[in-house]
Amino acid sequence: MSLPAEFHEIAKRVNNWGRWGAEDEIGTLNLITDEVVRTAATTVRTGRRVPLALPLKEDGVQTGLIPGRVNPLHSMVQINQELFGPGTVATSDDAVTMGLQAATHWDALTHASHSGKIYNGRPADTITPHTRARFSGIDKARHVVSRGVLLDVARARGLDRLAGDHAVTPEDLEAAEELARTPVRAGDIVLVRTGQIQTYLAGDRHAYGYPSPGLSVRTPEWFHARDVAAVANDTLTFEIFPPENENLWLPVHALHLVEMGMLQGQNWNLEELSTACAEEERYAFLLSAMPEPFVGGTGTPVAPVAIF
């Protein structure tokens, strides 16, 4: 089934192909300039640090719904082994097998494709088992540090958590922006809080994934108009799930990653950050969210930190 005309109309309005040249592989990360980072550094006043990653563990957020996306399988490969003979210093090593998008992560621009294309008009078949993502792999996103802005949609609506059928709209984002008293500007990394991750933290993995609030297909134009560099939120699927339009699955993924060239992140724990922003009475901070540089990866675990 082909994508509907309304999708293609939005895609034309937000498309960034060629904006930074035909050879570009990082999309909206180009908006994080040296000046943007210098300005972001001025948000650090107290040194308060808030971690945003979920623990990596075998009973993590994945339930088996997505084939191959396994929670971390952690094993010890040596324990207190005296490699250089009895009485020498002993070491312990471990190994992990996991889906790169299993827990708190960034989706690379190559995580989604549509109509046979990935970001900047390249063929989707440049992603292969041997070369992995030949273009726009997550290793190309070498420095993801900028001003972070929390748009606390749940708090702005007077709720601890949005309902499972709530599609976050541009109006929701503007209400959260008003709460923050911080206009979103070019090069910002926007974090959208729905409160949905509370269900996972309470121990219900299935309720966390379905049904889930998330971003509406109307929101990519809002981010595009503000030249946002990247967006992450506190849900499993990022966009509302099930989708707001029947038979239009993952349209926000396609619009962000393919058309705009904008990283998106899922499973970010924004609960402590919500409290910190309310206590600090400010919703902007320095955000360090460096990807693990898996060459050709279509995603990566990330351990973001907000610094006030």
C-alpha positions as a Markdown table, in Angstrom:
| # | Residue | x | y | z |
|---|---|---|---|---|
| 1 | Met | 0.0 | 0.0 | 0.0 |
| 2 | Ser | 1.5 | 3.3 | -1.0 |
| 3 | Leu | 1.7 | 6.3 | 1.3 |
| 4 | Pro | -1.2 | 8.7 | 1.1 |
| 5 | Ala | -1.1 | 12.0 | -0.6 |
| 6 | Glu | -1.3 | 13.9 | 2.7 |
| 7 | Phe | 2.0 | 12.3 | 3.8 |
| 8 | His | 3.7 | 13.3 | 0.6 |
| 9 | Glu | 2.4 | 16.9 | 0.9 |
| 10 | Ile | 3.9 | 17.2 | 4.4 |
| 11 | Ala | 7.1 | 15.6 | 3.2 |
| 12 | Lys | 7.6 | 18.3 | 0.5 |
| 13 | Arg | 7.1 | 21.0 | 3.1 |
| 14 | Val | 9.7 | 19.6 | 5.5 |
| 15 | Asn | 12.2 | 18.2 | 3.1 |
| 16 | Asn | 15.9 | 19.1 | 3.7 |
| 17 | Trp | 17.5 | 17.1 | 0.8 |
| 18 | Gly | 20.4 | 19.1 | -0.6 |
| 19 | Arg | 20.1 | 21.8 | 2.0 |
| 20 | Trp | 23.6 | 21.1 | 3.2 |
| 21 | Gly | 24.9 | 19.8 | 0.0 |
| 22 | Ala | 24.5 | 16.6 | -2.0 |
| 23 | Glu | 27.2 | 14.8 | 0.1 |
| 24 | Asp | 25.7 | 15.6 | 3.5 |
| 25 | Glu | 25.1 | 12.7 | 5.9 |
| 26 | Ile | 24.1 | 14.3 | 9.2 |
| 27 | Gly | 21.1 | 16.5 | 8.3 |
| 28 | Thr | 19.9 | 18.8 | 11.0 |
| 29 | Leu | 22.9 | 18.2 | 13.2 |
| 30 | Asn | 24.5 | 20.8 | 10.9 |
| 31 | Leu | 22.4 | 23.3 | 12.8 |
| 32 | Ile | 24.5 | 22.7 | 16.0 |
| 33 | Thr | 27.2 | 25.2 | 15.1 |
| 34 | Asp | 30.1 | 26.3 | 17.3 |
| 35 | Glu | 28.1 | 29.4 | 18.2 |
| 36 | Val | 25.1 | 27.3 | 19.2 |
| 37 | Val | 27.4 | 25.2 | 21.5 |
| 38 | Arg | 29.0 | 28.3 | 23.0 |
| 39 | Thr | 25.6 | 29.7 | 23.8 |
| 40 | Ala | 24.4 | 26.4 | 25.2 |
| 41 | Ala | 27.4 | 26.3 | 27.6 |
| 42 | Thr | 26.1 | 29.5 | 29.2 |
| 43 | Thr | 23.1 | 27.6 | 30.6 |
| 44 | Val | 25.4 | 25.8 | 33.1 |
| 45 | Arg | 25.1 | 27.7 | 36.3 |
| 46 | Thr | 24.9 | 25.3 | 39.2 |
| 47 | Gly | 26.5 | 22.1 | 37.8 |
| 48 | Arg | 23.5 | 20.0 | 38.7 |
| 49 | Arg | 23.5 | 16.9 | 36.5 |
| 50 | Val | 20.4 | 14.8 | 35.6 |
| 51 | Pro | 20.9 | 11.4 | 33.9 |
| 52 | Leu | 18.3 | 10.5 | 31.3 |
| 53 | Ala | 19.1 | 6.9 | 30.4 |
| 54 | Leu | 17.3 | 3.7 | 31.5 |
| 55 | Pro | 19.5 | 1.0 | 33.0 |
| 56 | Leu | 20.7 | -1.6 | 30.5 |
| 57 | Lys | 19.3 | -4.9 | 31.8 |
| 58 | Glu | 17.9 | -8.2 | 30.6 |
| 59 | Asp | 14.3 | -7.3 | 31.7 |
| 60 | Gly | 14.4 | -4.0 | 29.8 |
| 61 | Val | 11.7 | -2.3 | 27.7 |
| 62 | Gln | 11.6 | -4.8 | 24.9 |
| 63 | Thr | 8.9 | -7.4 | 24.9 |
| 64 | Gly | 9.6 | -9.3 | 21.7 |
| 65 | Leu | 7.2 | -7.3 | 19.6 |
| 66 | Ile | 10.0 | -6.2 | 17.3 |
| 67 | Pro | 12.0 | -9.2 | 16.0 |
| 68 | Gly | 15.7 | -9.1 | 16.9 |
| 69 | Arg | 15.4 | -6.1 | 19.1 |
| 70 | Val | 16.6 | -7.9 | 22.2 |
| 71 | Asn | 17.2 | -6.5 | 25.7 |
| 72 | Pro | 20.9 | -6.6 | 26.8 |
| 73 | Leu | 22.2 | -10.1 | 27.4 |
| 74 | His | 25.1 | -9.6 | 29.7 |
| 75 | Ser | 27.6 | -12.3 | 30.4 |
| 76 | Met | 31.0 | -12.6 | 32.2 |
| 77 | Val | 33.8 | -13.8 | 30.0 |
| 78 | Gln | 36.4 | -13.8 | 32.7 |
| 79 | Ile | 36.2 | -13.4 | 36.4 |
| 80 | Asn | 39.2 | -12.4 | 38.6 |
| 81 | Gln | 41.6 | -14.1 | 36.1 |
| 82 | Glu | 45.3 | -13.8 | 36.7 |
| 83 | Leu | 46.3 | -13.5 | 33.1 |
| 84 | Phe | 50.0 | -13.2 | 33.9 |
| 85 | Gly | 50.4 | -16.0 | 36.4 |
| 86 | Pro | 49.5 | -16.8 | 40.0 |
| 87 | Gly | 49.7 | -13.8 | 42.3 |
| 88 | Thr | 49.5 | -11.2 | 39.6 |
| 89 | Val | 46.8 | -8.6 | 39.1 |
| 90 | Ala | 43.5 | -10.2 | 38.2 |
| 91 | Thr | 40.9 | -8.8 | 35.8 |
| 92 | Ser | 37.3 | -9.4 | 35.0 |
| 93 | Asp | 35.7 | -8.8 | 31.6 |
| 94 | Asp | 32.1 | -9.0 | 30.3 |
| 95 | Ala | 30.3 | -9.0 | 27.0 |
| 96 | Val | 26.9 | -7.8 | 25.9 |
| 97 | Thr | 24.5 | -8.8 | 23.0 |
| 98 | Met | 21.7 | -6.3 | 22.5 |
| 99 | Gly | 19.6 | -4.5 | 20.0 |
| 100 | Leu | 21.1 | -1.1 | 19.4 |
| 101 | Gln | 17.7 | 0.4 | 19.8 |
| 102 | Ala | 16.8 | -1.7 | 22.8 |
| 103 | Ala | 16.8 | 0.9 | 25.5 |
| 104 | Thr | 17.5 | 4.7 | 25.6 |
| 105 | His | 18.8 | 5.3 | 22.1 |
| 106 | Trp | 19.1 | 7.5 | 19.1 |
| 107 | Asp | 17.7 | 6.4 | 15.7 |
| 108 | Ala | 20.2 | 7.1 | 12.9 |
| 109 | Leu | 18.9 | 8.7 | 9.8 |
| 110 | Thr | 19.0 | 5.3 | 8.1 |
| 111 | His | 16.7 | 3.7 | 10.7 |
| 112 | Ala | 13.7 | 4.4 | 8.4 |
| 113 | Ser | 13.2 | 4.6 | 4.6 |
| 114 | His | 10.2 | 5.1 | 2.3 |
| 115 | Ser | 9.6 | 4.9 | -1.4 |
| 116 | Gly | 13.0 | 3.2 | -1.7 |
| 117 | Lys | 14.9 | 6.3 | -0.3 |
| 118 | Ile | 16.8 | 7.3 | 2.8 |
| 119 | Tyr | 17.9 | 10.8 | 3.8 |
| 120 | Asn | 19.2 | 13.1 | 1.1 |
| 121 | Gly | 17.7 | 11.0 | -1.7 |
| 122 | Arg | 20.1 | 8.1 | -1.4 |
| 123 | Pro | 18.9 | 4.6 | -2.3 |
| 124 | Ala | 17.6 | 2.5 | 0.6 |
| 125 | Asp | 19.4 | -0.5 | -0.7 |
| 126 | Thr | 22.7 | 1.1 | 0.3 |
| 127 | Ile | 22.0 | -0.6 | 3.7 |
| 128 | Thr | 23.2 | -4.2 | 3.4 |
| 129 | Pro | 24.1 | -7.0 | 5.8 |
| 130 | His | 27.8 | -6.5 | 4.9 |
| 131 | Thr | 28.2 | -2.8 | 4.6 |
| 132 | Arg | 25.4 | -2.0 | 7.1 |
| 133 | Ala | 24.4 | 1.7 | 6.5 |
| 134 | Arg | 26.9 | 2.9 | 3.9 |
| 135 | Phe | 25.7 | 6.5 | 4.3 |
| 136 | Ser | 24.4 | 8.3 | 7.4 |
| 137 | Gly | 25.3 | 5.6 | 9.9 |
| 138 | Ile | 25.1 | 6.6 | 13.5 |
| 139 | Asp | 28.9 | 6.9 | 13.5 |
| 140 | Lys | 28.6 | 10.0 | 11.3 |
| 141 | Ala | 26.8 | 11.8 | 14.2 |
| 142 | Arg | 30.1 | 12.5 | 15.9 |
| 143 | His | 29.1 | 15.2 | 18.4 |
| 144 | Val | 25.6 | 15.6 | 19.7 |
| 145 | Val | 26.0 | 18.4 | 22.3 |
| 146 | Ser | 23.7 | 21.4 | 22.3 |
| 147 | Arg | 21.2 | 23.3 | 24.3 |
| 148 | Gly | 18.4 | 21.0 | 25.4 |
| 149 | Val | 14.9 | 22.2 | 26.0 |
| 150 | Leu | 12.3 | 20.2 | 27.9 |
| 151 | Leu | 8.8 | 20.6 | 26.5 |
| 152 | Asp | 6.9 | 19.0 | 29.4 |
| 153 | Val | 3.6 | 18.5 | 27.6 |
| 154 | Ala | 2.1 | 16.4 | 30.5 |
| 155 | Arg | 2.9 | 19.1 | 33.1 |
| 156 | Ala | 1.7 | 21.9 | 30.8 |
| 157 | Arg | -1.7 | 20.0 | 30.5 |
| 158 | Gly | -1.8 | 19.6 | 34.3 |
| 159 | Leu | -1.2 | 15.8 | 34.1 |
| 160 | Asp | 1.3 | 13.3 | 35.5 |
| 161 | Arg | 0.9 | 11.3 | 32.3 |
| 162 | Leu | -0.9 | 11.8 | 29.0 |
| 163 | Ala | -3.6 | 9.3 | 28.1 |
| 164 | Gly | -2.6 | 6.4 | 25.8 |
| 165 | Asp | -4.6 | 7.8 | 22.9 |
| 166 | His | -3.1 | 11.3 | 23.1 |
| 167 | Ala | -1.5 | 12.5 | 19.9 |
| 168 | Val | 0.9 | 15.4 | 20.9 |
| 169 | Thr | 0.1 | 18.3 | 18.6 |
| 170 | Pro | 1.8 | 21.6 | 17.7 |
| 171 | Glu | -0.6 | 23.2 | 20.2 |
| 172 | Asp | 0.6 | 20.9 | 22.9 |
| 173 | Leu | 4.2 | 21.8 | 22.1 |
| 174 | Glu | 3.4 | 25.5 | 22.2 |
| 175 | Ala | 1.6 | 25.1 | 25.6 |
| 176 | Ala | 4.8 | 23.4 | 26.9 |
| 177 | Glu | 6.9 | 26.1 | 25.4 |
| 178 | Glu | 4.9 | 28.7 | 27.2 |
| 179 | Leu | 5.2 | 26.8 | 30.5 |
| 180 | Ala | 9.0 | 26.7 | 29.9 |
| 181 | Arg | 9.1 | 30.4 | 29.1 |
| 182 | Thr | 11.9 | 29.4 | 26.7 |
| 183 | Pro | 11.3 | 29.7 | 23.0 |
| 184 | Val | 12.8 | 26.8 | 21.0 |
| 185 | Arg | 15.5 | 28.1 | 18.6 |
| 186 | Ala | 17.7 | 26.8 | 15.9 |
| 187 | Gly | 20.1 | 24.1 | 16.9 |
| 188 | Asp | 18.2 | 23.1 | 20.0 |
| 189 | Ile | 17.7 | 19.4 | 21.0 |
| 190 | Val | 14.0 | 19.2 | 22.1 |
| 191 | Leu | 12.9 | 16.6 | 24.7 |
| 192 | Val | 9.2 | 16.0 | 24.8 |
| 193 | Arg | 7.8 | 14.6 | 28.0 |
| 194 | Thr | 4.5 | 12.6 | 28.0 |
| 195 | Gly | 5.0 | 10.8 | 31.3 |
| 196 | Gln | 4.4 | 7.4 | 29.5 |
| 197 | Ile | 7.7 | 6.0 | 30.9 |
| 198 | Gln | 6.1 | 5.9 | 34.3 |
| 199 | Thr | 4.3 | 2.7 | 33.3 |
| 200 | Tyr | 7.6 | 1.0 | 32.5 |
| 201 | Leu | 9.2 | 2.3 | 35.7 |
| 202 | Ala | 6.2 | 0.8 | 37.6 |
| 203 | Gly | 6.9 | -2.6 | 36.1 |
| 204 | Asp | 4.4 | -2.9 | 33.3 |
| 205 | Arg | 6.4 | -3.2 | 30.0 |
| 206 | His | 3.3 | -4.1 | 27.9 |
| 207 | Ala | 1.3 | -1.1 | 29.0 |
| 208 | Tyr | 4.3 | 1.1 | 28.3 |
| 209 | Gly | 4.4 | 0.1 | 24.7 |
| 210 | Tyr | 0.6 | -0.1 | 23.9 |
| 211 | Pro | -1.4 | 2.0 | 23.8 |
| 212 | Ser | 1.0 | 5.0 | 23.9 |
| 213 | Pro | 0.8 | 8.7 | 23.5 |
| 214 | Gly | 3.3 | 10.2 | 21.2 |
| 215 | Leu | 4.0 | 12.8 | 18.5 |
| 216 | Ser | 1.4 | 13.5 | 15.9 |
| 217 | Val | 2.0 | 13.6 | 12.2 |
| 218 | Arg | 1.3 | 17.4 | 12.5 |
| 219 | Thr | 4.5 | 18.0 | 14.6 |
| 220 | Pro | 7.3 | 17.6 | 12.1 |
| 221 | Glu | 6.4 | 20.9 | 10.4 |
| 222 | Trp | 6.6 | 22.6 | 13.9 |
| 223 | Phe | 10.2 | 21.3 | 14.4 |
| 224 | His | 11.1 | 22.1 | 10.9 |
| 225 | Ala | 10.0 | 25.7 | 11.2 |
| 226 | Arg | 12.1 | 26.1 | 14.3 |
| 227 | Asp | 15.2 | 24.4 | 12.8 |
| 228 | Val | 15.4 | 21.9 | 15.7 |
| 229 | Ala | 18.5 | 19.7 | 15.6 |
| 230 | Ala | 17.1 | 16.6 | 17.2 |
| 231 | Val | 14.1 | 15.4 | 19.2 |
| 232 | Ala | 13.7 | 12.7 | 21.8 |
| 233 | Asn | 10.9 | 11.6 | 24.1 |
| 234 | Asp | 9.9 | 9.1 | 26.8 |
| 235 | Thr | 8.0 | 6.5 | 24.8 |
| 236 | Leu | 8.7 | 3.2 | 23.1 |
| 237 | Thr | 7.5 | 4.2 | 19.6 |
| 238 | Phe | 8.1 | 8.0 | 19.7 |
| 239 | Glu | 4.9 | 8.7 | 17.8 |
| 240 | Ile | 1.4 | 7.8 | 18.9 |
| 241 | Phe | 0.8 | 4.1 | 18.8 |
| 242 | Pro | -1.5 | 2.8 | 17.4 |
| 243 | Pro | -1.2 | 5.5 | 14.7 |
| 244 | Glu | -3.7 | 8.4 | 14.5 |
| 245 | Asn | -4.3 | 7.6 | 10.8 |
| 246 | Glu | -5.3 | 4.0 | 10.0 |
| 247 | Asn | -2.8 | 2.2 | 7.7 |
| 248 | Leu | -0.3 | 5.1 | 8.1 |
| 249 | Trp | 2.4 | 3.5 | 10.3 |
| 250 | Leu | 5.5 | 5.3 | 11.5 |
| 251 | Pro | 4.9 | 8.5 | 9.4 |
| 252 | Val | 6.8 | 10.7 | 11.9 |
| 253 | His | 9.8 | 8.4 | 11.7 |
| 254 | Ala | 9.8 | 8.8 | 7.9 |
| 255 | Leu | 9.3 | 12.6 | 8.0 |
| 256 | His | 12.0 | 13.1 | 10.7 |
| 257 | Leu | 14.6 | 10.7 | 9.6 |
| 258 | Val | 14.2 | 10.5 | 5.8 |
| 259 | Glu | 12.8 | 13.9 | 4.8 |
| 260 | Met | 14.3 | 16.2 | 7.4 |
| 261 | Gly | 17.4 | 14.3 | 8.3 |
| 262 | Met | 16.7 | 14.8 | 12.0 |
| 263 | Leu | 17.8 | 12.3 | 14.7 |
| 264 | Gln | 15.1 | 11.1 | 17.0 |
| 265 | Gly | 15.4 | 9.3 | 20.3 |
| 266 | Gln | 13.2 | 7.0 | 22.3 |
| 267 | Asn | 13.0 | 5.5 | 25.8 |
| 268 | Trp | 14.5 | 8.6 | 27.4 |
| 269 | Asn | 13.7 | 8.9 | 31.2 |
| 270 | Leu | 12.5 | 12.4 | 31.6 |
| 271 | Glu | 10.9 | 12.1 | 35.0 |
| 272 | Glu | 13.8 | 13.4 | 37.1 |
| 273 | Leu | 14.4 | 16.1 | 34.5 |
| 274 | Ser | 10.8 | 17.3 | 34.8 |
| 275 | Thr | 11.3 | 17.6 | 38.6 |
| 276 | Ala | 14.6 | 19.4 | 38.2 |
| 277 | Cys | 13.3 | 21.9 | 35.6 |
| 278 | Ala | 10.4 | 22.7 | 37.9 |
| 279 | Glu | 12.7 | 23.2 | 40.9 |
| 280 | Glu | 15.3 | 25.2 | 38.9 |
| 281 | Glu | 12.4 | 27.2 | 37.3 |
| 282 | Arg | 14.1 | 26.8 | 33.9 |
| 283 | Tyr | 13.7 | 24.3 | 31.1 |
| 284 | Ala | 16.9 | 24.9 | 29.1 |
| 285 | Phe | 20.2 | 23.2 | 29.9 |
| 286 | Leu | 23.4 | 21.9 | 28.3 |
| 287 | Leu | 22.6 | 18.5 | 26.9 |
| 288 | Ser | 25.3 | 15.9 | 26.2 |
| 289 | Ala | 23.9 | 13.0 | 24.2 |
| 290 | Met | 26.8 | 11.5 | 22.4 |
| 291 | Pro | 26.1 | 8.4 | 20.2 |
| 292 | Glu | 28.2 | 5.3 | 20.6 |
| 293 | Pro | 29.9 | 5.3 | 17.2 |
| 294 | Phe | 28.9 | 1.9 | 15.8 |
| 295 | Val | 30.2 | 2.1 | 12.2 |
| 296 | Gly | 27.2 | 1.8 | 9.8 |
| 297 | Gly | 24.7 | 1.5 | 12.7 |
| 298 | Thr | 21.1 | 2.4 | 12.2 |
| 299 | Gly | 20.8 | 3.3 | 15.9 |
| 300 | Thr | 22.8 | 3.4 | 19.1 |
| 301 | Pro | 22.4 | 3.3 | 22.9 |
| 302 | Val | 23.0 | 6.6 | 24.5 |
| 303 | Ala | 23.4 | 7.8 | 28.1 |
| 304 | Pro | 22.3 | 11.5 | 27.9 |
| 305 | Val | 23.0 | 13.9 | 30.7 |
| 306 | Ala | 21.3 | 17.3 | 31.3 |
| 307 | Ile | 23.5 | 19.9 | 33.0 |
| 308 | Phe | 22.1 | 22.9 | 34.8 |
